[in-house]
Amino acid sequence: MALMDYTIEQVDLREQHTAVVRGLVPEKDVPVFLGAAFGEVLTVLGTRGLKPTGMPFGCYVPTPEGLQIEAGFPTSVPVEPSGRVVPSSLPVGTAVQVVHIGPYQGVVGAYRAADAWLADHGWEAAGPPWESYLDGPEVAEPRTIVTVPCRHP
């Protein structure tokens, strides 16, 4: 998709508790890591009588050794650690969101669109972005929301 095919929305994020699994993962192993992480989080939530309050997400920070990933689900309350599942949260404040429709391999276009919007409007990223998955990988044209926390310097 070209940059002009994306719609950028500025949003104000509220505090959001999450339950996540963290790991340092080679890029080629991300799908396997995500599947395991999402399953583990759902199991822990279920044993505590909790349900996710939103769609699964993944936050990816590139490092020389691979991607530092935090993957899980939003929750209504902080969770007690269990195995690899730990409590975390998503940032509060201003962000831009971009919806990518299509294969996950093409989501880089949404990041580029968000970066271009920030540059064009005099804003800058204020933390690592994350992806929220509205559809599973079995969907022909899955929808992914890219959220980039930002600030006006």
N, CA, C and O atoms as a GROMACS GRO file, in nm:
protein
  612
    1MET      N    1   0.084  -0.119   0.000
    1MET     CA    2   0.000   0.000   0.000
    1MET      C    3   0.088   0.124   0.000
    1MET      O    4   0.190   0.128   0.068
    2ALA      N    5   0.049   0.222  -0.072
    2ALA     CA    6   0.119   0.350  -0.071
    2ALA      C    7   0.081   0.426   0.055
    2ALA      O    8  -0.022   0.399   0.117
    3LEU      N    9   0.165   0.522   0.092
    3LEU     CA   10   0.136   0.600   0.213
    3LEU      C   11  -0.002   0.663   0.208
    3LEU      O   12  -0.070   0.671   0.310
    4MET      N   13  -0.044   0.709   0.090
    4MET     CA   14  -0.173   0.777   0.080
    4MET      C   15  -0.291   0.684   0.102
    4MET      O   16  -0.403   0.730   0.120
    5ASP      N   17  -0.268   0.553   0.102
    5ASP     CA   18  -0.376   0.458   0.123
    5ASP      C   19  -0.411   0.440   0.271
    5ASP      O   20  -0.511   0.377   0.304
    6TYR      N   21  -0.329   0.495   0.358
    6TYR     CA   22  -0.351   0.481   0.501
    6TYR      C   23  -0.416   0.606   0.558
    6TYR      O   24  -0.387   0.718   0.517
    7THR      N   25  -0.505   0.584   0.654
    7THR     CA   26  -0.565   0.693   0.729
    7THR      C   27  -0.500   0.696   0.867
    7THR      O   28  -0.493   0.594   0.935
    8ILE      N   29  -0.452   0.813   0.907
    8ILE     CA   30  -0.388   0.831   1.037
    8ILE      C   31  -0.489   0.896   1.130
    8ILE      O   32  -0.552   0.996   1.096
    9GLU      N   33  -0.504   0.838   1.248
    9GLU     CA   34  -0.595   0.895   1.348
    9GLU      C   35  -0.515   0.926   1.474
    9GLU      O   36  -0.440   0.841   1.524
   10GLN      N   37  -0.531   1.047   1.525
   10GLN     CA   38  -0.467   1.084   1.651
   10GLN      C   39  -0.563   1.049   1.763
   10GLN      O   40  -0.682   1.082   1.757
   11VAL      N   41  -0.513   0.981   1.867
   11VAL     CA   42  -0.597   0.935   1.977
   11VAL      C   43  -0.531   0.968   2.110
   11VAL      O   44  -0.410   0.990   2.117
   12ASP      N   45  -0.612   0.972   2.216
   12ASP     CA   46  -0.561   0.988   2.352
   12ASP      C   47  -0.579   0.855   2.423
   12ASP      O   48  -0.692   0.809   2.440
   13LEU      N   49  -0.470   0.795   2.464
   13LEU     CA   50  -0.473   0.664   2.526
   13LEU      C   51  -0.490   0.676   2.677
   13LEU      O   52  -0.427   0.760   2.742
   14ARG      N   53  -0.575   0.591   2.731
   14ARG     CA   54  -0.595   0.583   2.877
   14ARG      C   55  -0.510   0.467   2.931
   14ARG      O   56  -0.462   0.384   2.855
   15GLU      N   57  -0.494   0.465   3.062
   15GLU     CA   58  -0.419   0.355   3.123
   15GLU      C   59  -0.480   0.222   3.083
   15GLU      O   60  -0.601   0.203   3.087
   16GLN      N   61  -0.393   0.128   3.044
   16GLN     CA   62  -0.440  -0.004   3.004
   16GLN      C   63  -0.348  -0.111   3.063
   16GLN      O   64  -0.233  -0.126   3.022
   17HIS      N   65  -0.402  -0.186   3.161
   17HIS     CA   66  -0.328  -0.299   3.216
   17HIS      C   67  -0.317  -0.406   3.109
   17HIS      O   68  -0.406  -0.419   3.024
   18THR      N   69  -0.208  -0.483   3.112
   18THR     CA   70  -0.192  -0.593   3.019
   18THR      C   71  -0.130  -0.712   3.091
   18THR      O   72  -0.068  -0.698   3.197
   19ALA      N   73  -0.147  -0.828   3.032
   19ALA     CA   74  -0.077  -0.951   3.073
   19ALA      C   75   0.004  -0.993   2.952
   19ALA      O   76  -0.051  -1.009   2.843
   20VAL      N   77   0.135  -1.011   2.970
   20VAL     CA   78   0.224  -1.032   2.856
   20VAL      C   79   0.327  -1.141   2.883
   20VAL      O   80   0.350  -1.183   2.997
   21VAL      N   81   0.387  -1.185   2.773
   21VAL     CA   82   0.507  -1.268   2.775
   21VAL      C   83   0.613  -1.188   2.702
   21VAL      O   84   0.587  -1.130   2.596
   22ARG      N   85   0.733  -1.183   2.758
   22ARG     CA   86   0.844  -1.109   2.696
   22ARG      C   87   0.948  -1.208   2.644
   22ARG      O   88   0.966  -1.316   2.699
   23GLY      N   89   1.015  -1.166   2.538
   23GLY     CA   90   1.122  -1.250   2.486
   23GLY      C   91   1.207  -1.177   2.385
   23GLY      O   92   1.165  -1.076   2.328
   24LEU      N   93   1.328  -1.227   2.362
   24LEU     CA   94   1.418  -1.179   2.259
   24LEU      C   95   1.415  -1.285   2.150
   24LEU      O   96   1.458  -1.398   2.171
   25VAL      N   97   1.364  -1.248   2.032
   25VAL     CA   98   1.327  -1.346   1.931
   25VAL      C   99   1.385  -1.308   1.795
   25VAL      O  100   1.374  -1.192   1.754
   26PRO      N  101   1.446  -1.404   1.722
   26PRO     CA  102   1.483  -1.376   1.583
   26PRO      C  103   1.356  -1.347   1.502
   26PRO      O  104   1.252  -1.407   1.527
   27GLU      N  105   1.366  -1.256   1.406
   27GLU     CA  106   1.248  -1.214   1.330
   27GLU      C  107   1.173  -1.332   1.269
   27GLU      O  108   1.050  -1.332   1.266
   28LYS      N  109   1.245  -1.432   1.222
   28LYS     CA  110   1.179  -1.547   1.158
   28LYS      C  111   1.094  -1.628   1.256
   28LYS      O  112   1.006  -1.703   1.213
   29ASP      N  113   1.120  -1.615   1.385
   29ASP     CA  114   1.049  -1.694   1.486
   29ASP      C  115   0.933  -1.619   1.552
   29ASP      O  116   0.870  -1.671   1.644
   30VAL      N  117   0.904  -1.497   1.505
   30VAL     CA  118   0.798  -1.416   1.567
   30VAL      C  119   0.663  -1.486   1.565
   30VAL      O  120   0.597  -1.489   1.669
   31PRO      N  121   0.616  -1.542   1.452
   31PRO     CA  122   0.483  -1.606   1.454
   31PRO      C  123   0.470  -1.717   1.559
   31PRO      O  124   0.368  -1.727   1.626
   32VAL      N  125   0.573  -1.799   1.574
   32VAL     CA  126   0.569  -1.907   1.673
   32VAL      C  127   0.567  -1.849   1.814
   32VAL      O  128   0.492  -1.895   1.900
   33PHE      N  129   0.651  -1.747   1.837
   33PHE     CA  130   0.654  -1.683   1.969
   33PHE      C  131   0.517  -1.625   2.003
   33PHE      O  132   0.467  -1.645   2.114
   34LEU      N  133   0.456  -1.553   1.908
   34LEU     CA  134   0.326  -1.491   1.934
   34LEU      C  135   0.220  -1.595   1.968
   34LEU      O  136   0.145  -1.578   2.064
   35GLY      N  137   0.214  -1.702   1.890
   35GLY     CA  138   0.114  -1.806   1.917
   35GLY      C  139   0.128  -1.862   2.057
   35GLY      O  140   0.029  -1.880   2.128
   36ALA      N  141   0.252  -1.892   2.096
   36ALA     CA  142   0.276  -1.946   2.230
   36ALA      C  143   0.242  -1.843   2.337
   36ALA      O  144   0.178  -1.875   2.437
   37ALA      N  145   0.286  -1.717   2.317
   37ALA     CA  146   0.262  -1.613   2.417
   37ALA      C  147   0.113  -1.589   2.436
   37ALA      O  148   0.065  -1.582   2.549
   38PHE      N  149   0.039  -1.576   2.326
   38PHE     CA  150  -0.105  -1.551   2.337
   38PHE      C  151  -0.173  -1.667   2.409
   38PHE      O  152  -0.261  -1.645   2.492
   39GLY      N  153  -0.133  -1.791   2.377
   39GLY     CA  154  -0.191  -1.907   2.444
   39GLY      C  155  -0.163  -1.909   2.592
   39GLY      O  156  -0.252  -1.939   2.672
   40GLU      N  157  -0.039  -1.878   2.630
   40GLU     CA  158  -0.002  -1.877   2.772
   40GLU      C  159  -0.081  -1.772   2.848
   40GLU      O  160  -0.130  -1.797   2.958
   41VAL      N  161  -0.093  -1.652   2.789
   41VAL     CA  162  -0.166  -1.545   2.858
   41VAL      C  163  -0.312  -1.584   2.875
   41VAL      O  164  -0.369  -1.566   2.982
   42LEU      N  165  -0.374  -1.638   2.770
   42LEU     CA  166  -0.515  -1.678   2.780
   42LEU      C  167  -0.534  -1.785   2.887
   42LEU      O  168  -0.634  -1.783   2.959
   43THR      N  169  -0.441  -1.878   2.897
   43THR     CA  170  -0.450  -1.983   2.999
   43THR      C  171  -0.443  -1.923   3.139
   43THR      O  172  -0.524  -1.956   3.225
   44VAL      N  173  -0.347  -1.834   3.162
   44VAL     CA  174  -0.332  -1.770   3.294
   44VAL      C  175  -0.457  -1.688   3.327
   44VAL      O  176  -0.508  -1.696   3.439
   45LEU      N  177  -0.506  -1.610   3.230
   45LEU     CA  178  -0.627  -1.531   3.256
   45LEU      C  179  -0.743  -1.624   3.291
   45LEU      O  180  -0.818  -1.597   3.385
   46GLY      N  181  -0.759  -1.731   3.216
   46GLY     CA  182  -0.869  -1.825   3.241
   46GLY      C  183  -0.863  -1.887   3.379
   46GLY      O  184  -0.966  -1.902   3.444
   47THR      N  185  -0.743  -1.924   3.425
   47THR     CA  186  -0.730  -1.984   3.558
   47THR      C  187  -0.763  -1.885   3.669
   47THR      O  188  -0.791  -1.924   3.782
   48ARG      N  189  -0.760  -1.756   3.636
   48ARG     CA  190  -0.792  -1.652   3.735
   48ARG      C  191  -0.933  -1.597   3.716
   48ARG      O  192  -0.973  -1.501   3.783
   49GLY      N  193  -1.008  -1.657   3.625
   49GLY     CA  194  -1.144  -1.611   3.602
   49GLY      C  195  -1.151  -1.478   3.529
   49GLY      O  196  -1.252  -1.407   3.538
   50LEU      N  197  -1.046  -1.444   3.456
   50LEU     CA  198  -1.042  -1.317   3.383
   50LEU      C  199  -1.053  -1.342   3.234
   50LEU      O  200  -1.024  -1.452   3.185
   51LYS      N  201  -1.095  -1.239   3.162
   51LYS     CA  202  -1.099  -1.243   3.017
   51LYS      C  203  -1.024  -1.122   2.965
   51LYS      O  204  -1.018  -1.019   3.032
   52PRO      N  205  -0.967  -1.133   2.844
   52PRO     CA  206  -0.903  -1.014   2.786
   52PRO      C  207  -1.006  -0.904   2.766
   52PRO      O  208  -1.124  -0.932   2.740
   53THR      N  209  -0.963  -0.780   2.778
   53THR     CA  210  -1.053  -0.666   2.756
   53THR      C  211  -1.032  -0.604   2.619
   53THR      O  212  -1.089  -0.499   2.588
   54GLY      N  213  -0.950  -0.669   2.536
   54GLY     CA  214  -0.923  -0.619   2.402
   54GLY      C  215  -0.852  -0.724   2.320
   54GLY      O  216  -0.837  -0.839   2.362
   55MET      N  217  -0.809  -0.683   2.204
   55MET     CA  218  -0.746  -0.774   2.109
   55MET      C  219  -0.600  -0.799   2.146
   55MET      O  220  -0.538  -0.718   2.215
   56PRO      N  221  -0.543  -0.912   2.099
   56PRO     CA  222  -0.402  -0.940   2.126
   56PRO      C  223  -0.314  -0.834   2.061
   56PRO      O  224  -0.351  -0.773   1.961
   57PHE      N  225  -0.197  -0.812   2.122
   57PHE     CA  226  -0.105  -0.711   2.069
   57PHE      C  227   0.038  -0.761   2.083
   57PHE      O  228   0.067  -0.853   2.159
   58GLY      N  229   0.126  -0.696   2.008
   58GLY     CA  230   0.268  -0.722   2.018
   58GLY      C  231   0.344  -0.592   2.003
   58GLY      O  232   0.316  -0.512   1.914
   59CYS      N  233   0.441  -0.571   2.091
   59CYS     CA  234   0.529  -0.455   2.085
   59CYS      C  235   0.667  -0.508   2.050
   59CYS      O  236   0.718  -0.600   2.114
   60TYR      N  237   0.729  -0.449   1.948
   60TYR     CA  238   0.854  -0.500   1.894
   60TYR      C  239   0.961  -0.391   1.897
   60TYR      O  240   0.941  -0.283   1.841
   61VAL      N  241   1.074  -0.419   1.962
   61VAL     CA  242   1.186  -0.325   1.966
   61VAL      C  243   1.307  -0.397   1.905
   61VAL      O  244   1.357  -0.494   1.961
   62PRO      N  245   1.353  -0.348   1.789
   62PRO     CA  246   1.469  -0.412   1.725
   62PRO      C  247   1.595  -0.397   1.810
   62PRO      O  248   1.621  -0.290   1.866
   63THR      N  249   1.673  -0.504   1.818
   63THR     CA  250   1.804  -0.502   1.883
   63THR      C  251   1.901  -0.576   1.790
   63THR      O  252   1.856  -0.644   1.697
   64PRO      N  253   2.030  -0.566   1.813
   64PRO     CA  254   2.124  -0.641   1.730
   64PRO      C  255   2.105  -0.793   1.739
   64PRO      O  256   2.140  -0.865   1.646
   65GLU      N  257   2.049  -0.841   1.849
   65GLU     CA  258   2.030  -0.985   1.869
   65GLU      C  259   1.895  -1.036   1.819
   65GLU      O  260   1.874  -1.157   1.815
   66GLY      N  261   1.805  -0.947   1.780
   66GLY     CA  262   1.671  -0.987   1.737
   66GLY      C  263   1.570  -0.886   1.785
   66GLY      O  264   1.605  -0.773   1.819
   67LEU      N  265   1.444  -0.926   1.788
   67LEU     CA  266   1.337  -0.836   1.833
   67LEU      C  267   1.306  -0.861   1.980
   67LEU      O  268   1.281  -0.975   2.021
   68GLN      N  269   1.309  -0.755   2.059
   68GLN     CA  270   1.262  -0.763   2.198
   68GLN      C  271   1.111  -0.749   2.189
   68GLN      O  272   1.060  -0.644   2.149
   69ILE      N  273   1.039  -0.853   2.227
   69ILE     CA  274   0.894  -0.857   2.210
   69ILE      C  275   0.824  -0.862   2.344
   69ILE      O  276   0.868  -0.928   2.438
   70GLU      N  277   0.712  -0.789   2.351
   70GLU     CA  278   0.619  -0.799   2.462
   70GLU      C  279   0.485  -0.826   2.396
   70GLU      O  280   0.434  -0.741   2.322
   71ALA      N  281   0.427  -0.943   2.421
   71ALA     CA  282   0.304  -0.983   2.352
   71ALA      C  283   0.202  -1.035   2.452
   71ALA      O  284   0.236  -1.110   2.544
   72GLY      N  285   0.077  -0.995   2.434
   72GLY     CA  286  -0.027  -1.041   2.525
   72GLY      C  287  -0.160  -0.978   2.496
   72GLY      O  288  -0.195  -0.951   2.381
   73PHE      N  289  -0.236  -0.953   2.603
   73PHE     CA  290  -0.370  -0.900   2.594
   73PHE      C  291  -0.392  -0.790   2.697
   73PHE      O  292  -0.333  -0.793   2.805
   74PRO      N  293  -0.479  -0.693   2.664
   74PRO     CA  294  -0.523  -0.597   2.765
   74PRO      C  295  -0.608  -0.670   2.870
   74PRO      O  296  -0.678  -0.766   2.840
   75THR      N  297  -0.600  -0.621   2.995
   75THR     CA  298  -0.677  -0.680   3.104
   75THR      C  299  -0.743  -0.569   3.186
   75THR      O  300  -0.705  -0.452   3.178
   76SER      N  301  -0.842  -0.607   3.264
   76SER     CA  302  -0.912  -0.508   3.346
   76SER      C  303  -0.836  -0.474   3.474
   76SER      O  304  -0.855  -0.367   3.531
   77VAL      N  305  -0.750  -0.565   3.517
   77VAL     CA  306  -0.673  -0.547   3.640
   77VAL      C  307  -0.532  -0.600   3.617
   77VAL      O  308  -0.511  -0.680   3.525
   78PRO      N  309  -0.434  -0.558   3.698
   78PRO     CA  310  -0.301  -0.618   3.687
   78PRO      C  311  -0.308  -0.768   3.722
   78PRO      O  312  -0.382  -0.806   3.812
   79VAL      N  313  -0.233  -0.849   3.652
   79VAL     CA  314  -0.232  -0.993   3.681
   79VAL      C  315  -0.112  -1.028   3.767
   79VAL      O  316  -0.008  -0.962   3.760
   80GLU      N  317  -0.126  -1.131   3.847
   80GLU     CA  318  -0.013  -1.184   3.923
   80GLU      C  319   0.075  -1.263   3.827
   80GLU      O  320   0.023  -1.336   3.742
   81PRO      N  321   0.207  -1.252   3.838
   81PRO     CA  322   0.296  -1.329   3.751
   81PRO      C  323   0.269  -1.480   3.765
   81PRO      O  324   0.240  -1.530   3.874
   82SER      N  325   0.281  -1.550   3.652
   82SER     CA  326   0.262  -1.695   3.651
   82SER      C  327   0.342  -1.750   3.533
   82SER      O  328   0.308  -1.724   3.418
   83GLY      N  329   0.447  -1.826   3.561
   83GLY     CA  330   0.533  -1.875   3.454
   83GLY      C  331   0.595  -1.758   3.380
   83GLY      O  332   0.656  -1.670   3.440
   84ARG      N  333   0.579  -1.758   3.247
   84ARG     CA  334   0.634  -1.646   3.168
   84ARG      C  335   0.540  -1.527   3.161
   84ARG      O  336   0.579  -1.422   3.109
   85VAL      N  337   0.418  -1.540   3.211
   85VAL     CA  338   0.319  -1.431   3.203
   85VAL      C  339   0.342  -1.333   3.318
   85VAL      O  340   0.348  -1.371   3.435
   86VAL      N  341   0.354  -1.205   3.280
   86VAL     CA  342   0.378  -1.100   3.380
   86VAL      C  343   0.284  -0.982   3.353
   86VAL      O  344   0.234  -0.967   3.242
   87PRO      N  345   0.260  -0.899   3.456
   87PRO     CA  346   0.179  -0.779   3.434
   87PRO      C  347   0.261  -0.672   3.362
   87PRO      O  348   0.383  -0.665   3.377
   88SER      N  349   0.195  -0.591   3.285
   88SER     CA  350   0.257  -0.478   3.218
   88SER      C  351   0.146  -0.377   3.192
   88SER      O  352   0.037  -0.388   3.248
   89SER      N  353   0.174  -0.279   3.108
   89SER     CA  354   0.071  -0.182   3.072
   89SER      C  355   0.110  -0.117   2.940
   89SER      O  356   0.227  -0.118   2.900
   90LEU      N  357   0.011  -0.060   2.873
   90LEU     CA  358   0.034   0.018   2.753
   90LEU      C  359   0.039   0.164   2.793
   90LEU      O  360  -0.027   0.204   2.889
   91PRO      N  361   0.117   0.245   2.720
   91PRO     CA  362   0.136   0.385   2.758
   91PRO      C  363   0.008   0.468   2.760
   91PRO      O  364  -0.088   0.440   2.689
   92VAL      N  365   0.011   0.571   2.842
   92VAL     CA  366  -0.095   0.670   2.850
   92VAL      C  367  -0.050   0.791   2.770
   92VAL      O  368   0.069   0.825   2.770
   93GLY      N  369  -0.143   0.858   2.703
   93GLY     CA  370  -0.109   0.983   2.635
   93GLY      C  371  -0.149   0.982   2.489
   93GLY      O  372  -0.228   0.899   2.445
   94THR      N  373  -0.092   1.075   2.416
   94THR     CA  374  -0.125   1.093   2.275
   94THR      C  375  -0.055   0.988   2.190
   94THR      O  376   0.059   0.950   2.217
   95ALA      N  377  -0.125   0.942   2.088
   95ALA     CA  378  -0.068   0.846   1.994
   95ALA      C  379  -0.134   0.865   1.858
   95ALA      O  380  -0.240   0.926   1.848
   96VAL      N  381  -0.069   0.812   1.756
   96VAL     CA  382  -0.134   0.802   1.626
   96VAL      C  383  -0.156   0.654   1.598
   96VAL      O  384  -0.077   0.569   1.637
   97GLN      N  385  -0.268   0.627   1.530
   97GLN     CA  386  -0.301   0.489   1.494
   97GLN      C  387  -0.325   0.481   1.344
   97GLN      O  388  -0.381   0.571   1.282
   98VAL      N  389  -0.279   0.369   1.288
   98VAL     CA  390  -0.293   0.341   1.146
   98VAL      C  391  -0.343   0.198   1.133
   98VAL      O  392  -0.289   0.108   1.196
   99VAL      N  393  -0.447   0.176   1.051
   99VAL     CA  394  -0.497   0.042   1.028
   99VAL      C  395  -0.436  -0.012   0.899
   99VAL      O  396  -0.446   0.049   0.793
  100HIS      N  397  -0.372  -0.128   0.910
  100HIS     CA  398  -0.319  -0.199   0.793
  100HIS      C  399  -0.414  -0.314   0.763
  100HIS      O  400  -0.451  -0.391   0.852
  101ILE      N  401  -0.454  -0.326   0.638
  101ILE     CA  402  -0.538  -0.437   0.595
  101ILE      C  403  -0.459  -0.518   0.493
  101ILE      O  404  -0.421  -0.468   0.388
  102GLY      N  405  -0.435  -0.643   0.526
  102GLY     CA  406  -0.360  -0.730   0.437
  102GLY      C  407  -0.259  -0.812   0.514
  102GLY      O  408  -0.258  -0.811   0.637
  103PRO      N  409  -0.175  -0.885   0.440
  103PRO     CA  410  -0.078  -0.974   0.505
  103PRO      C  411   0.010  -0.899   0.605
  103PRO      O  412   0.043  -0.782   0.586
  104TYR      N  413   0.046  -0.970   0.712
  104TYR     CA  414   0.129  -0.910   0.817
  104TYR      C  415   0.262  -0.860   0.762
  104TYR      O  416   0.317  -0.762   0.814
  105GLN      N  417   0.315  -0.926   0.658
  105GLN     CA  418   0.443  -0.885   0.602
  105GLN      C  419   0.438  -0.742   0.547
  105GLN      O  420   0.542  -0.677   0.536
  106GLY      N  421   0.320  -0.692   0.514
  106GLY     CA  422   0.306  -0.558   0.459
  106GLY      C  423   0.283  -0.449   0.562
  106GLY      O  424   0.268  -0.332   0.526
  107VAL      N  425   0.278  -0.486   0.690
  107VAL     CA  426   0.245  -0.388   0.795
  107VAL      C  427   0.350  -0.278   0.806
  107VAL      O  428   0.323  -0.172   0.862
  108VAL      N  429   0.469  -0.301   0.753
  108VAL     CA  430   0.574  -0.198   0.756
  108VAL      C  431   0.525  -0.069   0.688
  108VAL      O  432   0.569   0.040   0.725
  109GLY      N  433   0.434  -0.080   0.592
  109GLY     CA  434   0.378   0.038   0.527
  109GLY      C  435   0.302   0.126   0.625
  109GLY      O  436   0.305   0.248   0.613
  110ALA      N  437   0.234   0.065   0.722
  110ALA     CA  438   0.162   0.142   0.823
  110ALA      C  439   0.259   0.217   0.913
  110ALA      O  440   0.233   0.332   0.951
  111TYR      N  441   0.370   0.155   0.948
  111TYR     CA  442   0.473   0.223   1.028
  111TYR      C  443   0.529   0.342   0.951
  111TYR      O  444   0.548   0.450   1.007
  112ARG      N  445   0.556   0.322   0.822
  112ARG     CA  446   0.609   0.431   0.740
  112ARG      C  447   0.508   0.545   0.730
  112ARG      O  448   0.546   0.663   0.734
  113ALA      N  449   0.381   0.511   0.718
  113ALA     CA  450   0.277   0.615   0.710
  113ALA      C  451   0.271   0.693   0.841
  113ALA      O  452   0.258   0.815   0.838
  114ALA      N  453   0.279   0.624   0.954
  114ALA     CA  454   0.277   0.692   1.084
  114ALA      C  455   0.400   0.782   1.099
  114ALA      O  456   0.388   0.896   1.144
  115ASP      N  457   0.517   0.732   1.061
  115ASP     CA  458   0.640   0.812   1.069
  115ASP      C  459   0.629   0.936   0.982
  115ASP      O  460   0.669   1.045   1.023
  116ALA      N  461   0.575   0.921   0.862
  116ALA     CA  462   0.560   1.035   0.771
  116ALA      C  463   0.463   1.138   0.829
  116ALA      O  464   0.487   1.258   0.820
  117TRP      N  465   0.352   1.090   0.888
  117TRP     CA  466   0.255   1.181   0.948
  117TRP      C  467   0.320   1.260   1.061
  117TRP      O  468   0.303   1.382   1.071
  118LEU      N  469   0.394   1.190   1.148
  118LEU     CA  470   0.460   1.258   1.260
  118LEU      C  471   0.555   1.366   1.207
  118LEU      O  472   0.554   1.479   1.256
  119ALA      N  473   0.636   1.331   1.109
  119ALA     CA  474   0.732   1.428   1.054
  119ALA      C  475   0.659   1.546   0.990
  119ALA      O  476   0.699   1.661   1.009
  120ASP      N  477   0.553   1.519   0.916
  120ASP     CA  478   0.479   1.626   0.847
  120ASP      C  479   0.409   1.721   0.944
  120ASP      O  480   0.386   1.837   0.911
  121HIS      N  481   0.374   1.671   1.064
  121HIS     CA  482   0.299   1.752   1.161
  121HIS      C  483   0.385   1.802   1.276
  121HIS      O  484   0.333   1.862   1.371
  122GLY      N  485   0.516   1.779   1.269
  122GLY     CA  486   0.606   1.830   1.374
  122GLY      C  487   0.598   1.753   1.505
  122GLY      O  488   0.631   1.808   1.610
  123TRP      N  489   0.557   1.628   1.500
  123TRP     CA  490   0.550   1.544   1.619
  123TRP      C  491   0.667   1.446   1.615
  123TRP      O  492   0.733   1.431   1.512
  124GLU      N  493   0.691   1.378   1.729
  124GLU     CA  494   0.793   1.274   1.733
  124GLU      C  495   0.742   1.156   1.815
  124GLU      O  496   0.657   1.171   1.902
  125ALA      N  497   0.795   1.038   1.785
  125ALA     CA  498   0.758   0.918   1.860
  125ALA      C  499   0.801   0.936   2.005
  125ALA      O  500   0.906   0.992   2.033
  126ALA      N  501   0.718   0.887   2.098
  126ALA     CA  502   0.745   0.902   2.242
  126ALA      C  503   0.761   0.768   2.310
  126ALA      O  504   0.751   0.758   2.432
  127GLY      N  505   0.786   0.664   2.233
  127GLY     CA  506   0.801   0.531   2.288
  127GLY      C  507   0.784   0.429   2.177
  127GLY      O  508   0.750   0.464   2.064
  128PRO      N  509   0.807   0.302   2.209
  128PRO     CA  510   0.795   0.200   2.106
  128PRO      C  511   0.650   0.181   2.060
  128PRO      O  512   0.558   0.186   2.142
  129PRO      N  513   0.630   0.159   1.931
  129PRO     CA  514   0.496   0.133   1.879
  129PRO      C  515   0.454  -0.011   1.910
  129PRO      O  516   0.536  -0.094   1.949
  130TRP      N  517   0.326  -0.039   1.892
  130TRP     CA  518   0.278  -0.177   1.904
  130TRP      C  519   0.171  -0.202   1.800
  130TRP      O  520   0.111  -0.111   1.744
  131GLU      N  521   0.148  -0.331   1.777
  131GLU     CA  522   0.048  -0.376   1.682
  131GLU      C  523  -0.063  -0.447   1.758
  131GLU      O  524  -0.036  -0.530   1.846
  132SER      N  525  -0.189  -0.415   1.725
  132SER     CA  526  -0.304  -0.487   1.779
  132SER      C  527  -0.366  -0.564   1.663
  132SER      O  528  -0.387  -0.510   1.554
  133TYR      N  529  -0.396  -0.690   1.688
  133TYR     CA  530  -0.443  -0.779   1.581
  133TYR      C  531  -0.594  -0.798   1.591
  133TYR      O  532  -0.643  -0.866   1.682
  134LEU      N  533  -0.667  -0.738   1.497
  134LEU     CA  534  -0.812  -0.746   1.498
  134LEU      C  535  -0.862  -0.878   1.441
  134LEU      O  536  -0.974  -0.920   1.469
  135ASP      N  537  -0.778  -0.944   1.361
  135ASP     CA  538  -0.814  -1.072   1.299
  135ASP      C  539  -0.698  -1.168   1.317
  135ASP      O  540  -0.583  -1.127   1.335
  136GLY      N  541  -0.729  -1.297   1.311
  136GLY     CA  542  -0.625  -1.399   1.320
  136GLY      C  543  -0.558  -1.422   1.185
  136GLY      O  544  -0.603  -1.371   1.082
  137PRO      N  545  -0.450  -1.497   1.187
  137PRO     CA  546  -0.375  -1.521   1.063
  137PRO      C  547  -0.451  -1.603   0.960
  137PRO      O  548  -0.411  -1.609   0.844
  138GLU      N  549  -0.561  -1.665   1.001
  138GLU     CA  550  -0.640  -1.744   0.906
  138GLU      C  551  -0.725  -1.657   0.814
  138GLU      O  552  -0.778  -1.706   0.714
  139VAL      N  553  -0.739  -1.529   0.845
  139VAL     CA  554  -0.820  -1.436   0.765
  139VAL      C  555  -0.738  -1.392   0.644
  139VAL      O  556  -0.620  -1.360   0.656
  140ALA      N  557  -0.800  -1.391   0.527
  140ALA     CA  558  -0.729  -1.357   0.402
  140ALA      C  559  -0.670  -1.216   0.406
  140ALA      O  560  -0.558  -1.196   0.361
  141GLU      N  561  -0.743  -1.120   0.458
  141GLU     CA  562  -0.697  -0.980   0.466
  141GLU      C  563  -0.707  -0.933   0.611
  141GLU      O  564  -0.794  -0.853   0.645
  142PRO      N  565  -0.616  -0.983   0.699
  142PRO     CA  566  -0.625  -0.946   0.840
  142PRO      C  567  -0.603  -0.797   0.862
  142PRO      O  568  -0.529  -0.732   0.788
  143ARG      N  569  -0.670  -0.744   0.965
  143ARG     CA  570  -0.656  -0.603   1.002
  143ARG      C  571  -0.563  -0.592   1.123
  143ARG      O  572  -0.580  -0.662   1.222
  144THR      N  573  -0.466  -0.502   1.112
  144THR     CA  574  -0.370  -0.477   1.218
  144THR      C  575  -0.368  -0.327   1.246
  144THR      O  576  -0.352  -0.247   1.154
  145ILE      N  577  -0.384  -0.289   1.372
  145ILE     CA  578  -0.372  -0.147   1.410
  145ILE      C  579  -0.232  -0.124   1.462
  145ILE      O  580  -0.188  -0.190   1.556
  146VAL      N  581  -0.161  -0.029   1.402
  146VAL     CA  582  -0.030   0.012   1.451
  146VAL      C  583  -0.052   0.139   1.533
  146VAL      O  584  -0.108   0.237   1.484
  147THR      N  585  -0.007   0.136   1.658
  147THR     CA  586  -0.019   0.251   1.749
  147THR      C  587   0.121   0.302   1.783
  147THR      O  588   0.208   0.226   1.826
  148VAL      N  589   0.140   0.432   1.762
  148VAL     CA  590   0.270   0.495   1.790
  148VAL      C  591   0.248   0.606   1.892
  148VAL      O  592   0.189   0.709   1.859
  149PRO      N  593   0.296   0.588   2.016
  149PRO     CA  594   0.288   0.699   2.114
  149PRO      C  595   0.369   0.815   2.060
  149PRO      O  596   0.476   0.796   2.001
  150CYS      N  597   0.319   0.938   2.081
  150CYS     CA  598   0.389   1.053   2.025
  150CYS      C  599   0.373   1.177   2.114
  150CYS      O  600   0.290   1.181   2.205
  151ARG      N  601   0.457   1.276   2.084
  151ARG     CA  602   0.450   1.403   2.156
  151ARG      C  603   0.488   1.514   2.060
  151ARG      O  604   0.557   1.492   1.960
  152HIS      N  605   0.443   1.632   2.094
  152HIS     CA  606   0.479   1.751   2.017
  152HIS      C  607   0.593   1.818   2.093
  152HIS      O  608   0.571   1.871   2.202
  153PRO      N  609   0.714   1.817   2.036
  153PRO     CA  610   0.830   1.869   2.112
  153PRO      C  611   0.821   2.018   2.138
  153PRO      O  612   0.911   2.075   2.200
   0.00000   0.00000   0.00000
